[in-house]
């Protein structure tokens, strides 16, 4: 992958008597960055950027997004074209290996994923230890972390063959781990993977089949789920991906790094928002469907309430994934004649908010999570599993970034600095004098 950047005329930073020249770098889509890597050595100063709003933490050749124009491309290919032409496994290959696979490469990749879908039988006993009402994201993170105890022959981040085995195991087994966490919560027997099925079919089978009855996978659901997984597959340096890179930078193995990413994704300000959206829509429905009341609450800072599924750190125009997912949602509900009152509330909420000065001024648009929950509901996926599906989708992106970090020049442990604001030195006070 091309991680080189063009270097332009330097910028000059002055502070008191000191002056320092800072290189300006340019990426392939003409975005500019001030390279401050020598700033501390030259001036003794660090930068302060809480929430990393202005910080480019790395060079990366995986995903490009333009938040102003609503553009998202994986390895140069627009998300709309990938959604129209590929399934999730092909997109995973693209992200992880940096190019679209030939038919032969795709066959080999699919075959090896099918071969790794089973979990080590002893791992099933973990599930007996979790409480029935455990959140499936907690189970997912724990079981993925535990993979490093069962698959010790694929832990070394410096051995490409081990990494590749680890990658395939993760992609193959995550749907099995996820489906088992659902089966545990509903008290049904675990369904083993059926390797004649494709990736998404297999996941739906493990989620919804029971041993006592036949189960037919619904092709509409397969299409919709492929689309959702592709839309979630990567989003450059978001919170969970940065976490995976951060943990991986200490040379922690890939299972451990992905487990950390799953934990980061769980939060309601990140992947957990899809669950929070449906909870919010349910709350509005139970409260008589008064959308305007909730829009007013979101604008009133003293209420501490936000419209879930609205706003994005990067997209300040529209989220292209939300567009794709809303269209898919419309189609699926119409084709199957499903009338979901939550979809009506979601549409009304979107229209009220998009015409409201508060949201317009702050450029707050529906994000990827706003409509995904409505599709998941239509498939019968329980709310607690929504973020788990996000994790299944994001997995190839996390892997791609972890691999990119390990193979880049100048790869160093991630270790930010700080501006200390605590007490200056003071004498220790013995416990009986406090
Ligand atoms: N509802 C109401 N007001 C909002 C919302 C919202 N959903 N989002 C942002 N705002 C307001 C903030 O109060 C702030 O107002 P101010 O300028 O008057 O103080 C302004 O818009 C900017 O918001 P920030 O929090 O500074 O924006 P930031 O980039 O830090 O946060 C985030 C982005 C976390 C996504 C935020 O918009 C949010 O909390 N949204 C709801 C949760 C959500 O949907 N998360 C999913 C994100 S997508 C993903 O992870 C896949």
Boltz pocket constraint, residues with backbone or C-beta under 6 A from the ligand:
constraints:
  - pocket:
      binder: B
      contacts: [[A, 268], [A, 269], [A, 270], [A, 271], [A, 273], [A, 298], [A, 299], [A, 305], [A, 306], [A, 307], [A, 308], [A, 309], [A, 310], [A, 311], [A, 312], [A, 313], [A, 314], [A, 362], [A, 364], [A, 367], [A, 368], [A, 369]]
      max_distance: 6.0
